[in-house]
Amino acid sequence: MRLVTAFALFVLVGLLAGCATLSKSQCQTGDWRAIGQADGMNGYSLARLDEHREACSKHGVTVDAALYTAGRDLGLRSYCTTQNASKVGLAGRSYQNVCEGEMGLSFVRIYRAASDVKYVNDQITSLQSQIKEKTEELAKPALTQQQRDSLVKQIADLNSDVTSQLTRRSEKEAILRQVMLEEQNRLNAL
């Protein structure tokens, strides 16, 4: 039975992750506790309940707010962890300040440190994309020597920037590891 429930919850999480509202059939057959749990596991704020109410009211279905909230609270227990804070930040997902108390403080610190790593990763990706474009442009046979020399310099400058960003990423990753360790120790001491 647990396996069936876990599978149903997994499917429900997948269905809810990509949409802002529920379909008619989801409203009519909705297990509000499971829907709330899936939303909690995805870090949605209680505003998500209003979105579900709006979607389901169009189909004449009333949302069971008590079951939804109980499920969401259960889902938040899985979401509000130090490991998940890092995952959310590294993935570039938004955080809606849903974790409360001491865990909420830890989540924000870790999330911000992980977001800093994500930002540097995005910079590296952008630079690498520019290098690829310049390299492809350099392969064009109709370029003058002056254009080739300019592109070679631009590529060299971009490679230098990548090297700098790689160093910066290492620093940000070290900060993230330190913040995670500090927060895990702080939470364990409570």
Secondary structure, 3 states (H helix, E strand, C coil): CHHHHHHHHHHHHHHHHCCCCCCHHHHHHCCHHHHHHHHHHCCCCCHHHHHHHHHHHCCCCCCCHHHHHHHHHHHHHHHCCHHHHHHHHHHCCCCCCCCCHHHHHHHHHHHHHHHHHHHHHHHHHHHHHHHHHHHHHHCCCCCCHHHHHHHHHHHHHHHHHHHHHHHHHHHHHHHHHHHHHHHHHHHHHC
